[in-house]
Structures are given as C-alpha cells and as structure tokens.
Amino acid sequence: MYKKVLPSHRLFKRFEERIITGDVELRDVVRMGAQIMLQHAVEIEMSAFLDRT
C-alpha cells in the first residue's frame, strides 16, 4: 500500500542531508528550521480541519 510522505518529512530529510554533508551555515539552519516548523503546523491544522468535516 502506498503511504504519502508529508512535505515536512521531506524538508527534514533534506535538512538532515545538508547537515551530514556539512553544506549548511547558521542562517540556513535557522531558515530551514523555521520552514520545517511552519510546514508541520500547516499539516496539523489541515488534518484537524479535515477531521472536523
């Protein structure tokens, strides 16, 4: 069965890869961290909204 990978998980995986390769600066960590948190918050809100209908 196919299971959808959430966008926040894809973003986090990309973030991890950049950390491992050392291809990241502090400003990138902050920006990518904020992006991941916002994406996750949107996913939670959408899930809650869809469960209400």
Gaussian input, Z-matrix of N, CA and C with variables (Angstrom, degrees):
# hf/3-21g

backbone

0 1
 N
 C     1     B1
 C     2     B2     1     A1
 N     3     B3     2     A2     1     D1
 C     4     B4     3     A3     2     D2
 C     5     B5     4     A4     3     D3
 N     6     B6     5     A5     4     D4
 C     7     B7     6     A6     5     D5
 C     8     B8     7     A7     6     D6
 N     9     B9     8     A8     7     D7
 C    10    B10     9     A9     8     D8
 C    11    B11    10    A10     9     D9
 N    12    B12    11    A11    10    D10
 C    13    B13    12    A12    11    D11
 C    14    B14    13    A13    12    D12
 N    15    B15    14    A14    13    D13
 C    16    B16    15    A15    14    D14
 C    17    B17    16    A16    15    D15
 N    18    B18    17    A17    16    D16
 C    19    B19    18    A18    17    D17
 C    20    B20    19    A19    18    D18
 N    21    B21    20    A20    19    D19
 C    22    B22    21    A21    20    D20
 C    23    B23    22    A22    21    D21
 N    24    B24    23    A23    22    D22
 C    25    B25    24    A24    23    D23
 C    26    B26    25    A25    24    D24
 N    27    B27    26    A26    25    D25
 C    28    B28    27    A27    26    D26
 C    29    B29    28    A28    27    D27
 N    30    B30    29    A29    28    D28
 C    31    B31    30    A30    29    D29
 C    32    B32    31    A31    30    D30
 N    33    B33    32    A32    31    D31
 C    34    B34    33    A33    32    D32
 C    35    B35    34    A34    33    D33
 N    36    B36    35    A35    34    D34
 C    37    B37    36    A36    35    D35
 C    38    B38    37    A37    36    D36
 N    39    B39    38    A38    37    D37
 C    40    B40    39    A39    38    D38
 C    41    B41    40    A40    39    D39
 N    42    B42    41    A41    40    D40
 C    43    B43    42    A42    41    D41
 C    44    B44    43    A43    42    D42
 N    45    B45    44    A44    43    D43
 C    46    B46    45    A45    44    D44
 C    47    B47    46    A46    45    D45
 N    48    B48    47    A47    46    D46
 C    49    B49    48    A48    47    D47
 C    50    B50    49    A49    48    D48
 N    51    B51    50    A50    49    D49
 C    52    B52    51    A51    50    D50
 C    53    B53    52    A52    51    D51
 N    54    B54    53    A53    52    D52
 C    55    B55    54    A54    53    D53
 C    56    B56    55    A55    54    D54
 N    57    B57    56    A56    55    D55
 C    58    B58    57    A57    56    D56
 C    59    B59    58    A58    57    D57
 N    60    B60    59    A59    58    D58
 C    61    B61    60    A60    59    D59
 C    62    B62    61    A61    60    D60
 N    63    B63    62    A62    61    D61
 C    64    B64    63    A63    62    D62
 C    65    B65    64    A64    63    D63
 N    66    B66    65    A65    64    D64
 C    67    B67    66    A66    65    D65
 C    68    B68    67    A67    66    D66
 N    69    B69    68    A68    67    D67
 C    70    B70    69    A69    68    D68
 C    71    B71    70    A70    69    D69
 N    72    B72    71    A71    70    D70
 C    73    B73    72    A72    71    D71
 C    74    B74    73    A73    72    D72
 N    75    B75    74    A74    73    D73
 C    76    B76    75    A75    74    D74
 C    77    B77    76    A76    75    D75
 N    78    B78    77    A77    76    D76
 C    79    B79    78    A78    77    D77
 C    80    B80    79    A79    78    D78
 N    81    B81    80    A80    79    D79
 C    82    B82    81    A81    80    D80
 C    83    B83    82    A82    81    D81
 N    84    B84    83    A83    82    D82
 C    85    B85    84    A84    83    D83
 C    86    B86    85    A85    84    D84
 N    87    B87    86    A86    85    D85
 C    88    B88    87    A87    86    D86
 C    89    B89    88    A88    87    D87
 N    90    B90    89    A89    88    D88
 C    91    B91    90    A90    89    D89
 C    92    B92    91    A91    90    D90
 N    93    B93    92    A92    91    D91
 C    94    B94    93    A93    92    D92
 C    95    B95    94    A94    93    D93
 N    96    B96    95    A95    94    D94
 C    97    B97    96    A96    95    D95
 C    98    B98    97    A97    96    D96
 N    99    B99    98    A98    97    D97
 C   100   B100    99    A99    98    D98
 C   101   B101   100   A100    99    D99
 N   102   B102   101   A101   100   D100
 C   103   B103   102   A102   101   D101
 C   104   B104   103   A103   102   D102
 N   105   B105   104   A104   103   D103
 C   106   B106   105   A105   104   D104
 C   107   B107   106   A106   105   D105
 N   108   B108   107   A107   106   D106
 C   109   B109   108   A108   107   D107
 C   110   B110   109   A109   108   D108
 N   111   B111   110   A110   109   D109
 C   112   B112   111   A111   110   D110
 C   113   B113   112   A112   111   D111
 N   114   B114   113   A113   112   D112
 C   115   B115   114   A114   113   D113
 C   116   B116   115   A115   114   D114
 N   117   B117   116   A116   115   D115
 C   118   B118   117   A117   116   D116
 C   119   B119   118   A118   117   D117
 N   120   B120   119   A119   118   D118
 C   121   B121   120   A120   119   D119
 C   122   B122   121   A121   120   D120
 N   123   B123   122   A122   121   D121
 C   124   B124   123   A123   122   D122
 C   125   B125   124   A124   123   D123
 N   126   B126   125   A125   124   D124
 C   127   B127   126   A126   125   D125
 C   128   B128   127   A127   126   D126
 N   129   B129   128   A128   127   D127
 C   130   B130   129   A129   128   D128
 C   131   B131   130   A130   129   D129
 N   132   B132   131   A131   130   D130
 C   133   B133   132   A132   131   D131
 C   134   B134   133   A133   132   D132
 N   135   B135   134   A134   133   D133
 C   136   B136   135   A135   134   D134
 C   137   B137   136   A136   135   D135
 N   138   B138   137   A137   136   D136
 C   139   B139   138   A138   137   D137
 C   140   B140   139   A139   138   D138
 N   141   B141   140   A140   139   D139
 C   142   B142   141   A141   140   D140
 C   143   B143   142   A142   141   D141
 N   144   B144   143   A143   142   D142
 C   145   B145   144   A144   143   D143
 C   146   B146   145   A145   144   D144
 N   147   B147   146   A146   145   D145
 C   148   B148   147   A147   146   D146
 C   149   B149   148   A148   147   D147
 N   150   B150   149   A149   148   D148
 C   151   B151   150   A150   149   D149
 C   152   B152   151   A151   150   D150
 N   153   B153   152   A152   151   D151
 C   154   B154   153   A153   152   D152
 C   155   B155   154   A154   153   D153
 N   156   B156   155   A155   154   D154
 C   157   B157   156   A156   155   D155
 C   158   B158   157   A157   156   D156

   B1=1.4555
   B2=1.5265
   B3=1.2987
   B4=1.4583
   B5=1.5209
   B6=1.3185
   B7=1.4593
   B8=1.5252
   B9=1.3220
   B10=1.4534
   B11=1.5305
   B12=1.3313
   B13=1.4620
   B14=1.5246
   B15=1.3097
   B16=1.4532
   B17=1.5241
   B18=1.3273
   B19=1.4686
   B20=1.5255
   B21=1.3219
   B22=1.4642
   B23=1.5315
   B24=1.3194
   B25=1.4648
   B26=1.5210
   B27=1.3407
   B28=1.4697
   B29=1.5217
   B30=1.3389
   B31=1.4614
   B32=1.5185
   B33=1.3268
   B34=1.4573
   B35=1.5259
   B36=1.3296
   B37=1.4677
   B38=1.5300
   B39=1.3305
   B40=1.4617
   B41=1.5348
   B42=1.3221
   B43=1.4701
   B44=1.5293
   B45=1.3316
   B46=1.4611
   B47=1.5265
   B48=1.3249
   B49=1.4592
   B50=1.5235
   B51=1.3270
   B52=1.4620
   B53=1.5235
   B54=1.3252
   B55=1.4598
   B56=1.5314
   B57=1.3209
   B58=1.4644
   B59=1.5305
   B60=1.3307
   B61=1.4655
   B62=1.5195
   B63=1.3238
   B64=1.4639
   B65=1.5163
   B66=1.3189
   B67=1.4644
   B68=1.5318
   B69=1.3449
   B70=1.4532
   B71=1.5328
   B72=1.3153
   B73=1.4561
   B74=1.5225
   B75=1.3313
   B76=1.4625
   B77=1.5213
   B78=1.3209
   B79=1.4719
   B80=1.5302
   B81=1.3509
   B82=1.4639
   B83=1.5261
   B84=1.3284
   B85=1.4632
   B86=1.5223
   B87=1.3269
   B88=1.4665
   B89=1.5280
   B90=1.3224
   B91=1.4661
   B92=1.5197
   B93=1.3318
   B94=1.4632
   B95=1.5330
   B96=1.3333
   B97=1.4595
   B98=1.5121
   B99=1.3274
   B100=1.4648
   B101=1.5272
   B102=1.3178
   B103=1.4601
   B104=1.5293
   B105=1.3191
   B106=1.4715
   B107=1.5260
   B108=1.3376
   B109=1.4701
   B110=1.5215
   B111=1.3282
   B112=1.4662
   B113=1.5275
   B114=1.3211
   B115=1.4605
   B116=1.5252
   B117=1.3131
   B118=1.4633
   B119=1.5317
   B120=1.3258
   B121=1.4683
   B122=1.5249
   B123=1.3172
   B124=1.4722
   B125=1.5253
   B126=1.3194
   B127=1.4646
   B128=1.5270
   B129=1.3170
   B130=1.4692
   B131=1.5224
   B132=1.3311
   B133=1.4672
   B134=1.5262
   B135=1.3320
   B136=1.4676
   B137=1.5270
   B138=1.3077
   B139=1.4602
   B140=1.5369
   B141=1.3125
   B142=1.4620
   B143=1.5310
   B144=1.3148
   B145=1.4623
   B146=1.5217
   B147=1.3096
   B148=1.4647
   B149=1.5160
   B150=1.3164
   B151=1.4536
   B152=1.5300
   B153=1.3424
   B154=1.4674
   B155=1.5248
   B156=1.3269
   B157=1.4731
   B158=1.4905
   A1=108.95
   A2=115.88
   A3=122.14
   A4=110.23
   A5=115.70
   A6=120.06
   A7=108.23
   A8=116.41
   A9=121.41
   A10=110.67
   A11=115.07
   A12=121.00
   A13=106.96
   A14=116.09
   A15=120.54
   A16=110.90
   A17=116.89
   A18=120.07
   A19=113.06
   A20=117.74
   A21=119.65
   A22=111.06
   A23=117.13
   A24=120.00
   A25=110.64
   A26=116.75
   A27=120.34
   A28=110.49
   A29=116.55
   A30=120.69
   A31=110.68
   A32=116.97
   A33=120.83
   A34=111.35
   A35=117.03
   A36=120.90
   A37=109.70
   A38=117.28
   A39=121.81
   A40=109.95
   A41=116.09
   A42=121.87
   A43=110.00
   A44=116.74
   A45=121.01
   A46=111.94
   A47=116.27
   A48=120.70
   A49=111.30
   A50=116.65
   A51=119.81
   A52=111.55
   A53=117.83
   A54=121.58
   A55=109.66
   A56=116.70
   A57=121.64
   A58=111.30
   A59=116.67
   A60=119.88
   A61=112.39
   A62=117.20
   A63=120.75
   A64=112.89
   A65=116.45
   A66=122.43
   A67=110.35
   A68=116.28
   A69=118.99
   A70=109.53
   A71=114.72
   A72=121.47
   A73=108.00
   A74=116.02
   A75=120.19
   A76=111.60
   A77=117.94
   A78=119.79
   A79=111.23
   A80=116.58
   A81=120.07
   A82=111.01
   A83=116.44
   A84=120.83
   A85=110.06
   A86=116.03
   A87=120.67
   A88=110.31
   A89=116.31
   A90=120.48
   A91=111.62
   A92=115.97
   A93=119.61
   A94=111.39
   A95=117.18
   A96=120.06
   A97=111.80
   A98=116.15
   A99=120.38
   A100=110.63
   A101=116.53
   A102=120.49
   A103=111.02
   A104=116.45
   A105=120.66
   A106=110.51
   A107=117.39
   A108=120.52
   A109=111.65
   A110=117.43
   A111=120.17
   A112=111.38
   A113=117.32
   A114=120.64
   A115=110.21
   A116=116.46
   A117=120.35
   A118=110.58
   A119=116.75
   A120=120.78
   A121=110.94
   A122=117.32
   A123=121.33
   A124=109.88
   A125=117.01
   A126=120.42
   A127=111.28
   A128=117.56
   A129=121.29
   A130=110.45
   A131=116.61
   A132=120.31
   A133=111.47
   A134=116.76
   A135=119.93
   A136=110.73
   A137=116.14
   A138=120.08
   A139=109.63
   A140=117.55
   A141=121.18
   A142=110.43
   A143=116.76
   A144=120.71
   A145=110.85
   A146=117.29
   A147=120.91
   A148=111.67
   A149=118.28
   A150=120.95
   A151=111.52
   A152=116.87
   A153=120.86
   A154=112.46
   A155=117.34
   A156=119.72
   A157=112.37
   D1=137.02
   D2=179.99
   D3=-80.04
   D4=130.02
   D5=177.96
   D6=-118.41
   D7=130.14
   D8=-177.80
   D9=-71.84
   D10=136.64
   D11=175.17
   D12=-93.38
   D13=124.52
   D14=-178.02
   D15=-67.51
   D16=145.09
   D17=178.52
   D18=-55.63
   D19=-36.13
   D20=179.69
   D21=-64.96
   D22=-33.08
   D23=178.14
   D24=-70.51
   D25=-38.02
   D26=176.49
   D27=-64.20
   D28=-43.17
   D29=178.65
   D30=-61.85
   D31=-43.40
   D32=-179.76
   D33=-64.77
   D34=-39.53
   D35=178.73
   D36=-62.73
   D37=-43.38
   D38=178.07
   D39=-62.76
   D40=-40.45
   D41=177.85
   D42=-61.29
   D43=-47.87
   D44=178.96
   D45=-58.41
   D46=-42.76
   D47=-179.91
   D48=-62.01
   D49=-40.86
   D50=179.10
   D51=-68.57
   D52=-35.56
   D53=177.07
   D54=-64.86
   D55=-46.32
   D56=-178.42
   D57=-61.65
   D58=-42.26
   D59=-178.67
   D60=-78.44
   D61=-10.28
   D62=-179.99
   D63=78.00
   D64=14.04
   D65=-178.28
   D66=-92.82
   D67=56.76
   D68=-177.02
   D69=-154.27
   D70=142.14
   D71=175.08
   D72=-112.25
   D73=169.64
   D74=-177.55
   D75=-57.42
   D76=-43.58
   D77=-179.30
   D78=-62.60
   D79=-32.73
   D80=176.87
   D81=-68.35
   D82=-39.13
   D83=178.77
   D84=-61.30
   D85=-45.74
   D86=-179.37
   D87=-64.45
   D88=-47.68
   D89=-178.04
   D90=-63.13
   D91=-48.14
   D92=-178.44
   D93=-67.82
   D94=-35.90
   D95=176.62
   D96=-62.64
   D97=-43.26
   D98=178.26
   D99=-64.93
   D100=-41.14
   D101=179.90
   D102=-62.83
   D103=-43.06
   D104=179.17
   D105=-63.84
   D106=-44.82
   D107=-179.92
   D108=-63.02
   D109=-43.00
   D110=179.27
   D111=-65.30
   D112=-42.12
   D113=178.95
   D114=-62.43
   D115=-42.08
   D116=179.52
   D117=-64.45
   D118=-41.29
   D119=178.47
   D120=-62.18
   D121=-40.75
   D122=178.01
   D123=-63.36
   D124=-42.86
   D125=179.07
   D126=-62.19
   D127=-41.31
   D128=178.17
   D129=-64.01
   D130=-44.92
   D131=179.63
   D132=-63.29
   D133=-42.23
   D134=179.28
   D135=-64.85
   D136=-40.70
   D137=179.49
   D138=-63.55
   D139=-44.41
   D140=179.32
   D141=-64.37
   D142=-41.09
   D143=179.55
   D144=-63.52
   D145=-45.36
   D146=-178.23
   D147=-68.44
   D148=-30.08
   D149=177.70
   D150=-72.10
   D151=-24.34
   D152=-179.74
   D153=-76.41
   D154=-21.47
   D155=-176.47
   D156=-87.53

